[in-house]
Amino acid sequence: MTTTATSADVLPFGEFFTEDHHAIREAVRDFATKEIAPNAQAVDREARFPIATFKKLGELDLLGLTIPSEYGGAGMDYRSYAIAVEEIARACGSTGLSYAAHCSLGTTPIYLFGNDAQKQKFLPKLARGEFIGCWALTEPGTGSDAAAQKTTARRQGDHYVLNGTKQFITNATDADTAIIMAMTDISQGRRGISAFVVEKDTPGFYVSKVEKKLGMRGSPTASLTMEDCKVPAENMLGLEGEGYKQALQTLEGGRISIGALALGIAQAALDSALQYAKQREAFGQPIGKFQFIQGYLADMSTQISAARLMLYHAAWMKDHGKRVTLEGSQAKLFASEIASRVCNLCVQIHGGYGYVEDFPAERFLRDAKLCEIGEGTSEIQRLVIARQLGV
């Protein structure tokens, strides 16, 4: 991983970035360059969750970056978190995805919607890396139709009994806590969905299938099944029927998170393409001297810069208490789609070497595709944007 200058390095202080933000970027980039990037190829090839890396991220207060200090976190803003996601993903897409899923999906909802007892019980361990978190909304046959939940939660005394299966859950194999969406009142449709924190080793709760994936192979994706799984009523987040509303709010922040993930992968692809274009010679000169290659690199850099501005504008809005339904969807849509384009051009610039595992270009392309699918497909983002425009 190189340290090629990016537009994020040269944006002025003030509205978008302060000295603290630049310090976070420098610290995370240093850690990612030394500790994450050297293992990225092995993490991908072996489909290995980098648990040791997560322990170190916890020691650096990065797993609870936006969680207040009273609950074991660092108490920083969303821009700081987006910066961390971008820099980690720049070093390793798999690690970046699991980091984002742990923070924005597996941890933040407990802070946003949990009571103080729940926060005291779970957040310090999640922030320190003693626990890994995940969030389970998607089910077989539902996908983008998040309201069509089939998992049920039936009240039984001081417990709820959960039955159903969740699919495509990031971190599921290694998670100590899972936030599960389930129907507590089927007759109410989406207004009957509630959220529960389910702890690992709860009887009737288990990993039922581990997926083999095109990319992000070091970030585990699996199905979670509940068979008469008894969860204490005190583990419900908020009130009955608030789950769907909570999910929408969680996804709103998560879109910025996935946009930052895509941005980091795209930046890594540009870094790699630039380095290769300067070193690889053809017809007596570096290929970077040819106008076609220069044009590709110029397009890649421009698209990344545009995505970065959109992303951090949305993060700035979130930090200032503004709704980011429109801006978050726009940033996620644009960043994820340009990441695929940039990574495709990276492969093209590498030529034959871009198609083999000796070089990281093929991994960047495989990893980038997920960003157009996860936490709302590009099609769903366009639907959300159109609705925000009043059509």
N, C-alpha and C positions, 0 to 999 in steps of 0.2 A: 504494500500500500504506500503510495507516494504522498507527498504533502503539497501537491499542486494548489496554488491559491484559488479560492472560490469567491464568488460574489459575497458569500456570508462572511468571509474574512475581512472584506473591505467596506461593508455597509457602515454608515456613520453611526456613532452613538446617538442616543435620543429616543425617538418613538419606538423603534423596533428593538434595538439592542443597547444594553447598558454595559458597564465594565463587568458586572457580575455575569452577564450572559457570555461575554467573551472569555471570561475565566472558566466558566463551565465547559465551553467548547474546547478550550485548550486542554483542560484536565481530562475530559472524556476522550478526546482524540489521542492524547498521549497513552492512556490506558488501552484504548482500542487498538492502536498501532502495535503496542508491545505485547499485549496479552491475548487479544482476540484474533487479529488478522493472521498471525502465524498458524493458527489452528483451524482456520476457516475451511480449507480444502479437506482436511481430515474429518471435521464435523459433518460436512456434506457427504463425503464418500461413505462414511461409516453410519450415516443417519443417527448420529449420537448427540443426545441432548447435553449441552456443555454445562453440567451442574456445577463444576468447580468454578467456572467463570461467573455463574450466578451468585455463588457464595462471596466472591470478591466484589461483585457489583453491590451486594448488600453491605459489605464492609465499608464501601465508599459512599454510602448513603444514596446510591442511585436508584435502588429499588423502591424507595419511598420518597422520591424527589419532590413530589407535590403534596405529600402528606405532612400536616403540621407536626412540629417537634413534640408536642404533648402525646402524640401517638407513635413516636419513634421515627418520624420522617425528617426530611430536610427543610420542609416548609417553603419550597421555591415555586415559581410560577410555571404556567403551561409552556411558555416559550423555552424555558430552561429544559423542560421535559422533551419538547420537540427537537431541540438541539441534541440532547442525549440520544434519542432514537435515531436521528440522522447519522450521527457519528458512529454509533454502534453498528448500524446497518451498512455503513460505508466499509466497515471492516469485515462484517459477516452478516449476510441477509438472514440466515437461520437464527442467529443470536438476537438480531434486531427484532425479528417477529416475536420470538418468545418473550423478549424483554417488554415489548409493547403490549402483548397480551396479558402478561403478569401485572403490569402497572395500570393501564387504562381500563382493562376488563376485569381482571381478577382482584384488584385492590381498590381502585377508586370508587366503585359502587358501594363498597362497605363504608367508606368515608362519607359519601354523599347521602346515602339513604339509611345507614345503620344507626342504631341508638348508641349511647355512650358505652354500655356494657359490651356490645358487639365490637365496637371500635377498639376498646381496651383489650379485648380477647384476641382479635385477629390482626389488627394493623401492625403492632410492633414486630410480630414474627414475620409478616409479609414484607415489611420494610427492611428488616435485617437479613432477609434471605433464608431464614429458618424454615419458612413456608414458601412454597411455590403456589401461585394462584391461577385459576382459569375461570372462564365464564361460558355458560352453556345455554344457548338460545336455539341454534339450528337443530332441526330434526330431519330424519329421513322423509323425503317427500314434501318438505315445506320450503327449505331454502330461503328465497327472498320473501316469501309470504310468512313473515315472522309471527303474525297474529294467529296462524293456524296451528296452534300448539295441541299436541295429543298427549303429552305427559300430564298426568293428573296428580293432585295433592289433596288427599281426603283427611279432614280433621278427625282425630281420634284421641279424645282426652287432651293431654298436654303435648301431643305429638301430631305431626302430619305424616301420612303414609304416601310415599311417592312411587309411581309406576310409570315407566316409559323409557325411551332411548333418545339420547342426544348424539348428533353426528358432526364430524369435522371440528372437533373441539381442540384448539391449540393448547398445548401443555398438559393435556388430560392424563397422559401416562405418568407424569411426575408430580402432578398437583397434589398438594395437601388439603386445599380447600377448593371447592367448585361452587360458583353461584349458578343455581339451577332455576330456570323459568318453568313454571308448571301451572296448570289450570286448577284453581281452587273452586271455580264456579263456571262450569261449561256453558250454562245458559246465558252468561254475560259476555261471551265472546272475548274480545281483547280486554274488556274491562274485568274479566274474571281471571286474569293472569297474575300470579304472585311470584316473588323471588325468595329463594332460600339459600343459605350457606350450608353446604353439605361437606362434612369432613371426611377425609380419607379413612378407610377401614370401617366406615359405617356399615353395618350388616345390610346386605341387599343392594349395595352400591359397588359397581365394578367396571373396569375397562373391558369392553366387549369386542372391540376390533381396532387394530392399529393400521393406519393407512400407509401405503407405499406411494410416494408422490413424485411428481415431475421435478419440483424444486423445493427449496426451504426444507431440505431433508433432515437437517439437524434440529428442526423445531418440530417436536412430535405432534401429530394430529391423530385423534382417536375418537371412538364412540364411547359414551358413558351410558350404562344401563342401570335402571333402578327397578328392583323387584321387591315390592312390599318393604321399601326402604323407610324406616322410621326416623324422622328428623324432628328434633325438639321444636316446639312452636316458637320458642325464643330465638330460633335461628332464622325466622322470617325477616326479611329486610323491609322496613316500612309496614304498611297495612295490606290486608288482603285486597287484591284487585289493582294494586299500584305497579305491578311488575312490568307491564307493557310501557307505561309512561316512563318508568325508570330505564327500560331498555333503549327507548328512543333518545333519552338524554345521554346515556352511556355511549351510544353509537355516534352521537353528534361530536363528542370529543374524540372518539375512536377514529373517525374519518381523518382528522388532523394527524393523528398518530400514524395511520397507514400512509398518509401522504408523505410524512417525514421518512417513513421506512422506504418508500419508493424513491424519494429524493436521495437518500444515502446510497442506495444501490446504483442509481443513475450516475451519481458522482464518482463512485468506484469504477464504473464502466468508462467514464471519460478519463479518469486518471490512468487507467490501464491502456486505453487507446492512445492517449498522448505519449505515454512512455514507449509503447511499441512503435508508433509512427516515427519517433525520433531515433530509434535504434535499428529498425529493420531497413535494410537497403535493397534497392532494386534499380537496375539500369544505372548503377554508379552513384546513387544518392539516396538519402533517407526518404522513405515513402511520404513522410510528412511534407516534403517539398512539392509534391504533386497537388495540383489544384483540386482534384476530386477529393482527396483525403482532407485537404484544408477545409473544403466546403462541408464535409461531414462533421469535422471537429467543431467548426463554427456553429453549425446547426445544433449540435449536441450541447455546447456551452450556452447558447442563447436560450434553448428550451429549458435547461436546468435553472438558469437564472430567473426566468419567468415563473417557473414552478416554485422556486424558493421564495420569491416575493409574495406570491399568492398564499403560500402556506403560512409564512410568518405574519402576514396581515391577519389571517384567520386566528392564529394563536394570540396575537396582540388583542384582537377583539374579545376573545374568550377571557383573557387576563383582565380586561376592563369591564367584565360583566355583561357583555353584549351577546345576543343570540347569534349563533354561527351556523344555523341550518343551511343557509344559502352558501356562505363563504367556505364552510368546511367541506360541503359536497363538491363545490367547484375546485377547491384545492386538491381534494382526494382524486377526483376524476382526472384533472389535468396532470397532476404529478404521476399518477399510476400509468397513464397512457403514454406520457413522454418517456417514462422509465423503460417501457417495453421498446419504444422506438430507439432510444439512445443505446440500449443494450444490444439491439439488433445491429445497429451501425458499428458498435464495438466489435461484434463478431465479424462483420464484413471487413473492417479495417485489418483485423488479424488474419483474414483469409483462411487458409486451411488450418492454421494454428488455432483459430477461433472455434473450431469444431471439435477439438480434442481436449481431454481433461488435463493435459499438461499446463494449459493456460486457463485463467479464471473467467475468460469471456463467456464461455458456454454456461457456466454456473450463474453468472449475472443474468443472462437471458432467461434461464429456467426460474430463477428466484423472482424476477421482476413480474412475471405473469400473474402470480398470486395477488399482487396488489390491485389488479383490475377486477378481482373476484371477491376477496375477503372483505368483511364488514360493509357489505353492500356493493354489488356489481356495478360496473360502469353504467349499465342500463338503469339500475335503480337510482344511481346518482343523477342521471339525466331526468328521471321522473321527479325526484325531489326538487331539483333545480327548476324544472318547469312549473311545478306547483307553487314554488316560492315566487315565481314570476307572475302568478295569477292565472295560469292557463290550465 
